[in-house]
């Protein structure tokens, strides 16, 4: 039994006008490539973490073809919400429509074998930034610099997300062999300096945190690593060449 991770699937089977090919060669046939790699390495007994931006759908009904596509791949899947997952509903409503191999984390944790998994979406923060680190990017993310109004608005959301993160971390089984966390937005900067999010993970004895959201990152230029006992891994689909990463 193995544990794998991937983020930013950006599937569009229910909204075909949102195909990812327009974003460059890294996204050409990306769903087909994910499926090929998935089938080549992941078995039914494995666990797959999907760290947000799962579907371009805005309505839950339009996301069902994407969820069915994921369900039909091998393994137990656990997901968190990304910033583009507008189809994501309340936990109660999600549980009513999710296929049986898919589970979601929302202010809670998920137990699999002797592994405990938590997480939340997080948000942009002026505490650390990747947008200014063009050395890591093939092209600029074209995100406008934070201005005072942006900082205040983002901080309000970020504080709320930190509370959700801690709510989930409190649900982790401290006796588990591994404690894993997914965030969609990065929880720490490229220099691995401690952040408010990373300190929470250290306090709750997290072993590995996987995240996505960052695109156009030059392959190998952002290896990240371990900070205060927590290993941080970027698993955005285009960064890992549509090939799920083994983390355990």
VMD Tcl script that draws the C-alpha trace (Angstrom):
set ca {
  {0.00 0.00 0.00}
  {1.39 3.38 -1.04}
  {0.39 7.04 -0.65}
  {0.43 9.41 -3.64}
  {-0.36 13.10 -4.15}
  {-1.38 15.41 -6.97}
  {-3.11 18.82 -7.11}
  {-4.74 21.07 -9.71}
  {-6.37 18.44 -11.89}
  {-8.55 21.21 -13.39}
  {-10.85 18.67 -15.05}
  {-13.55 19.87 -17.43}
  {-15.51 16.85 -18.64}
  {-18.73 18.58 -17.62}
  {-17.68 21.99 -18.99}
  {-15.62 21.17 -22.12}
  {-15.13 24.85 -23.01}
  {-12.66 25.05 -20.09}
  {-9.99 22.72 -21.51}
  {-6.50 23.45 -20.15}
  {-4.63 23.22 -23.48}
  {-4.81 27.01 -23.84}
  {-2.36 27.36 -20.95}
  {0.57 25.90 -22.86}
  {2.29 22.62 -23.70}
  {2.52 21.44 -20.10}
  {-1.27 21.08 -20.16}
  {-1.60 19.34 -23.53}
  {-3.70 16.16 -23.07}
  {-3.18 16.60 -19.35}
  {-6.16 14.48 -18.22}
  {-5.09 11.62 -20.49}
  {-1.54 11.83 -19.19}
  {-2.71 11.87 -15.56}
  {-4.79 8.76 -16.23}
  {-1.94 6.95 -17.99}
  {0.49 7.67 -15.14}
  {-2.10 6.88 -12.48}
  {-2.91 3.48 -13.97}
  {0.78 2.68 -14.39}
  {1.67 3.11 -10.71}
  {-1.37 3.33 -8.41}
  {-3.22 0.26 -7.19}
  {-6.66 -0.19 -5.66}
  {-5.06 -0.55 -2.21}
  {-3.31 2.84 -2.41}
  {-4.28 6.28 -1.08}
  {-4.27 9.38 -3.31}
  {-4.32 12.93 -1.93}
  {-5.79 15.58 -4.27}
  {-4.96 19.07 -3.00}
  {-7.64 21.21 -4.62}
  {-8.65 22.76 -7.95}
  {-10.29 19.52 -8.99}
  {-12.94 20.68 -11.44}
  {-13.71 23.82 -13.46}
  {-17.42 23.24 -12.92}
  {-19.42 25.91 -11.13}
  {-22.46 23.71 -10.41}
  {-22.23 20.42 -8.57}
  {-24.07 18.61 -11.37}
  {-21.42 19.74 -13.86}
  {-18.67 18.41 -11.59}
  {-20.15 14.89 -11.49}
  {-18.43 13.74 -14.74}
  {-15.08 14.82 -13.28}
  {-15.76 13.11 -9.96}
  {-16.84 9.95 -11.76}
  {-13.63 10.01 -13.83}
  {-11.57 10.21 -10.62}
  {-13.68 7.53 -8.91}
  {-13.05 5.08 -11.74}
  {-9.28 5.31 -11.23}
  {-7.72 2.95 -8.65}
  {-7.28 3.85 -5.00}
  {-8.96 5.67 -2.16}
  {-9.01 9.40 -2.88}
  {-9.09 12.25 -0.38}
  {-9.66 15.85 -1.50}
  {-9.67 19.41 -0.25}
  {-11.20 22.44 -1.92}
  {-9.16 24.75 -4.16}
  {-9.85 28.36 -5.07}
  {-11.43 27.32 -8.38}
  {-13.70 24.62 -6.96}
  {-16.90 26.68 -7.14}
  {-18.97 23.47 -7.37}
  {-17.93 22.52 -3.82}
  {-20.95 22.51 -1.48}
  {-21.52 21.86 2.20}
  {-20.01 18.68 3.65}
  {-23.48 17.16 4.05}
  {-24.41 17.80 0.41}
  {-21.04 16.62 -0.86}
  {-21.38 13.31 0.95}
  {-24.71 12.79 -0.79}
  {-23.21 12.97 -4.28}
  {-19.61 11.77 -3.92}
  {-18.75 8.37 -5.43}
  {-17.71 5.82 -2.78}
  {-13.95 5.95 -3.42}
  {-13.78 9.74 -2.87}
  {-13.65 11.45 0.53}
  {-13.35 15.14 1.38}
  {-11.79 17.07 4.22}
  {-13.62 20.13 5.49}
  {-12.91 21.13 9.10}
  {-12.30 17.46 9.90}
  {-9.78 14.68 9.29}
  {-9.83 11.39 7.41}
  {-8.44 8.10 8.72}
  {-6.96 5.55 6.33}
  {-5.21 2.44 7.63}
  {-2.73 3.88 10.18}
  {-2.58 7.30 8.48}
  {-4.43 10.46 9.53}
  {-5.07 13.23 6.97}
  {-6.18 16.81 7.52}
  {-6.09 20.08 5.63}
  {-7.79 23.16 4.27}
  {-7.62 25.52 1.29}
  {-5.67 28.42 2.89}
  {-5.38 31.68 0.92}
  {-2.96 34.35 -0.33}
  {-0.95 36.09 2.35}
  {1.54 38.95 2.42}
  {3.45 36.98 5.08}
  {5.30 35.21 2.27}
  {5.03 35.31 -1.50}
  {5.98 33.32 -4.55}
  {4.68 35.89 -7.04}
  {7.77 38.06 -6.69}
  {10.15 35.11 -7.02}
  {10.30 35.17 -10.82}
  {13.47 33.09 -10.70}
  {11.25 30.11 -9.93}
  {8.83 30.79 -12.78}
  {8.98 30.19 -16.52}
  {6.83 33.29 -16.90}
  {5.49 35.82 -14.42}
  {2.25 34.82 -12.72}
  {1.02 38.31 -13.64}
  {-0.46 38.66 -10.18}
  {-0.57 42.33 -9.29}
  {1.51 43.24 -6.23}
  {-0.26 43.44 -2.89}
  {-1.57 46.89 -2.11}
  {-2.92 47.96 1.25}
  {-6.54 47.08 0.40}
  {-5.49 43.68 -0.98}
  {-3.48 42.90 2.15}
  {-6.41 43.69 4.44}
  {-8.89 41.62 2.41}
  {-6.52 38.67 2.00}
  {-5.57 38.73 5.66}
  {-9.19 38.45 6.73}
  {-9.66 35.33 4.58}
  {-6.28 33.91 5.59}
  {-7.09 34.21 9.31}
  {-10.37 32.37 8.71}
  {-8.51 29.64 6.81}
  {-5.94 29.30 9.61}
  {-8.81 28.65 12.02}
  {-10.14 25.98 9.66}
  {-6.69 24.46 9.39}
  {-6.36 24.23 13.16}
  {-9.86 22.75 13.43}
  {-8.76 20.00 11.05}
  {-5.39 19.50 12.75}
  {-7.14 19.00 16.09}
  {-8.93 16.03 14.50}
  {-5.69 14.29 13.51}
  {-4.93 11.04 15.27}
  {-1.71 11.70 17.18}
  {-1.12 7.95 17.46}
  {-1.19 7.47 13.67}
  {1.94 6.22 11.91}
  {1.78 9.24 9.59}
  {0.01 12.58 9.91}
  {-0.48 14.18 6.51}
  {-1.89 17.58 5.58}
  {-3.11 19.04 2.30}
  {-3.39 22.75 1.63}
  {-4.21 24.22 -1.74}
  {-2.31 27.47 -1.32}
  {1.31 27.12 -0.16}
  {1.55 27.18 3.66}
  {5.15 28.38 3.68}
  {7.45 30.52 1.53}
  {10.18 29.31 -0.83}
  {12.84 30.06 1.79}
  {11.08 27.73 4.28}
  {11.03 30.41 6.98}
  {8.46 29.52 9.67}
  {4.99 30.90 8.97}
  {1.77 30.97 10.94}
  {0.53 27.96 8.99}
  {3.78 26.01 9.29}
  {3.92 26.64 13.04}
  {0.48 25.09 13.40}
  {1.65 22.01 11.53}
  {4.71 21.72 13.72}
  {2.58 22.10 16.86}
  {0.31 19.26 15.73}
  {3.21 16.99 14.71}
  {2.45 16.83 10.98}
  {4.89 14.68 9.00}
  {4.18 15.80 5.42}
  {2.27 18.68 3.84}
  {1.42 18.65 0.14}
  {0.03 21.65 -1.72}
  {-0.63 22.99 -5.22}
  {-1.84 26.28 -6.70}
  {1.57 27.40 -8.02}
  {1.88 27.15 -11.80}
  {4.63 27.85 -14.34}
  {7.25 26.81 -11.79}
  {10.50 25.74 -13.46}
  {10.98 22.02 -12.91}
  {13.45 21.38 -10.11}
  {13.72 25.07 -9.13}
  {11.47 24.75 -6.12}
  {12.48 21.56 -4.30}
  {11.35 22.91 -0.91}
  {12.18 20.47 1.87}
  {11.75 19.99 5.62}
  {11.15 22.73 8.17}
  {10.76 21.95 11.90}
  {10.08 18.29 11.13}
  {7.44 18.86 8.42}
  {8.25 17.98 4.80}
  {6.67 20.36 2.24}
  {5.99 19.09 -1.29}
  {4.58 21.01 -4.28}
  {2.29 18.68 -6.24}
  {0.67 21.02 -8.80}
  {-0.21 18.93 -11.85}
  {1.92 20.89 -14.34}
  {4.92 20.97 -11.97}
  {4.97 17.18 -11.54}
  {4.34 16.60 -15.26}
  {0.88 15.11 -14.64}
  {2.50 12.24 -12.74}
  {1.32 11.59 -9.14}
  {4.14 11.81 -6.58}
  {4.69 9.08 -4.04}
  {4.90 10.46 -0.51}
  {4.64 7.31 1.58}
}
mol new
graphics top color blue
foreach p $ca { graphics top sphere $p radius 0.5 }
foreach p [lrange $ca 0 end-1] q [lrange $ca 1 end] { graphics top cylinder $p $q radius 0.2 }
display resetview
